Amino acid sequence: MKKEEFLQKLETELKIRRASIHTIKNYLFFNSKLLEFCGKDAEQIEEQDVKNFLAEKLSNKATGSVILALAAIKYAFMTILKKDPTSNIARPRKEKVLPDVLSKEEVDAVIKAAETVKSRLMIKMLYYTGLRVSELVNLKVSDINLEKGEALIKGKGNKQRRVFFTPRLHDSLKEWLSAHPQNIFLFSKEKPLTTRNIQKILNKISKKLGLQKPLTPHKLRHSFATHLLESGSDIRTIQALLGHENLSTTQIYTHLTDELYKKAKEKIYELERI
């Protein structure tokens, strides 16, 4: 099977599985690079070919990249050719790096340093809901329920979850939506903003405040989770609010009882009481 046919089949399988655009891009990338490196048809790829590819192309890359490459290759070959050339290749252990977070006072300073209503709302959304930046730019107005004070988020792998608005965030959203009735997306009319737009805003604020470490959307998300944990929120609840899949088990924490959601709301509201 030629490279082009193999990759086309892989893309089709991933779309049927409803994989995220990010996953499709990564899986196609690593399998394309493998076949390109080996110069063989897919059926001819063996374990040693994969090892040579990893040693030559990924030896200086982060552990996460190697793990992702192996997952991508395994999925492609198992799904299309019913064979796994990675089965005997040891997976490297991923280093556990503690997330870098802001204090509640620093979050408050970042929000106040935003120069426009729009940028201030972006930061509030990232911190008070724990959204990924990709989820924020793709959030549609139709997925926001101001009456219930929540939004429906379509996360990685098209999994859905709910996030909640603090009272002040709710008021800010209400004002913003009233002033921008034509918007399809929260921050844009027809096409979602790029994540680069938001990072530029954060870079400007970081420089203004003289922060020593980079200010990123993910740091605000980490801060949201850390502050909830510090306030006594259950770790299972936080996983569900963040849309995380627990990689150590097959269980996906996407369902919470109404009572747990109620408790989670109370803890999120406390984040405003700085």
N, C-alpha and C positions, 0 to 999 in steps of 0.2 A: 504494500500500500504506500503510495507516494505521500510525501510530506503534506501537500495541499489537501489531499483527500482525508488524511488522518486528522488534520487540524479542523477541517470542516465538520467532520463527524463529532469531534470533541466539542466544538462550539454548539452544535445541535443538542448534544446530550446535556450540556450545562444549562442551556436555555430551557429544556424540558424540566430539568431539576429546579428551575427558577433560581439559579445562582445569581448573585449580585454581579453588576457590571465589573466591579473591582476584581472579583474572583475569576470571572471569565477572562479578563485581560491578563491576569497573572498566570493562569493555567495555560493559556495559549502561548504566552511569552516563553515560559520555561520549556514546554514541549517543543516549540519551534526551535529554540536555541539548542536543545539536545539533538534533534534530528539534523540540524544544520552542522553541529560540531562533529557528529559521527559520520555523516555522509552516507547513511544507510536508509533503507526502507524501514518503516516501523516494525515489521515482523522480525527483522534481523537484529533488533536492539536486545542486548543481553546485559546482565548485571555489571560486567566489567566495563561496558560502554558507559553506563550511568556513573560508575565510580570515576572513570577517567574524566568525564564531563564535570563532575563535582570538584575533582582535584584541580583541574585546569582552569575552570571558569568561576568557581565559587569559593575557592580556598581562602580568599581574603575578604569575603563578604560576612555580614553578620550571621549569627547562628539562626536567626529567624528566617533569613533568606534560604538557607540550606534546607531547613525543615519544610518551608513552603514549596521549594522545588521538588523535594521528594514526594510530598503530598500530591502535587500537580501531576507528576509523572506516574505515580501509582494509580491515581484515579483514571487517567487517560488510558493507560494500557490495560487495566482491569476491566474498564467499561467497554472498550472497543475491541481488544484482542484477547480478553480473558486470561491474561498473564500478568505477572508482577515482577519486573526486573529489579525492583527495590526491596523485595521481601527479606533478603539477608543483609541489607545494608543498615548498619547501626545508626539510629537517629542521634544527633548531638543533643546534649542537654541544653535547654534554653536558659540563659542566665536570668536570674530573678533580679530585676532592677526596681528599687523602690521609686514610685512615681514622685516627681517633683511637684509640690503643691504650693499654693498661695495661702497665706493666713486670711482670716475673715476680714481683717483690717485692710490687707493688701487688695482683696477683691473689691472692697468698698472704694478704695482709692482709684482702682482701675475704672470702675463704673463712673465715678465723678470726673475722671480725666477725659472721658469721651467728649468730643467736641460737638457732636450732632445728636439729635433725637434718635436717628436711625442707628448710629454706631453704639449708642448707649443701650438701645433695645437689643441689639445683637449680642452684646456682652451679657446682659441680664438673661437672655434666653439660653446662652451657652452654660452659664453658671447655675441658674436656678432650676434648670431642667436636666442638665447633664447630657445634652444632645451632642452627637458627633457633628463636626462642622458640615460634613456632607449632608447630614439629615436636616440641619438648619437651612441651608441654602435651597434644599428641595422641598421644604415644608410648604404645603399649599394652604391657602386660606380656608378651603373647604374641609380641611382636616382639623381645624381649630374650633373648639366648642367653648365659647366664652361663658355660656350659661352654666356649664358644668365645671368651668375652670380647668380644662384639660385639652390635650391634643393627641391625635392618633398618629403615631410615628411608624413609618415603614423603614425598618432598619436593614442590617446586613442579611443577605439571603431572603429578602422580602418578608422577614418576620415582623409582626406588628406588636406594638406595645403602647401603653398610655404614659404620658408625662403630665405633671400638674403645674399650675401657675400659682405663685405666691400672690397675695392680695395686691401688692404694688406692681408686680409683673402683669397681673390681670388688667390693672388700670392702664398701664403703659400700652399694652396690646390693644385695648379697647380704643384708646385715643388714636393710635397708629392706624388701625383698620378703618376707623371713621374718616380719617384724613386721606386714605388711599383705597377708595372703594373699587377701583378698577384692577387692583392687583390680583393676579392668579396665585402667585407665590407670595409668601409673607413680605419679602423685601423687593419684589420685582413684578412687573406687569405680565410679561409673556414667557420669558426665559429665566431660569434660575441664575443667581449670581455665581461667580466662580469662587471657590474657597480662597483663592489668592486675594480677592477683594477684602475678605475679612482679616486675613493674615497681615495685610498692609496696614489696616486700621490698628491692629494690636501692636505692630512694630512701632508705629508712630506714638502710641500711648506709652509703650515700654521706654522709648527714648525720652519722652516728656517726663516720666517719673524717675528716670535714672535706674531702672531695674537692672540688676547684675546678671540675671539669667533670662533666656528667651521667654517671651510671653506668647503662648500658643493657645489655640482653641482647645487642644487636648489637655493642657494644663488646667484650664477652667473646669473641664469635665472631671479630671482627677480631683480637683479641689472640692467639687460638688460631692463626689463619692466619699472622700475622706472626711469632710465636715459632717456628713450624715452619719458615718460610722462613729465618729467621735461623739455625736449627740445621742448615740444609743440605738440607732436603727439596725434592724436585723440584716445580716450580710446577704441573705437570700432575697430580701426585699430590694436591696441596692442592686443586686445582679439583674433583677427583673426591670428595674427602672432604667438601668444603663443599656439593657438589651444584650447583656453578655451571655455567651454560651459557656457553661462550665466544661472545660476541655478534659478534666480528669474523669468525667463520667459521661454517660450518653444522655443524661437528663438535661433538658433545656428549661431554664427557669423563665417561662413566659406567662405563667398563670398565677395570679394571686387572688385570694379571697377578697371580698369587699371590705372585710374588717382590716386586713393587712394594708390594703390601699388607703383606708381611712387613717391608719396610724402613720403610714408613709407621708400622707399629706401634711399631718400635724408636724412631723419632723422637718419637712421641706419649708413649711411656713416659718419655723424657728430660725432658718438661715437668714431671714431678713432682720432678725433682732440682734444686730451687731452692736 
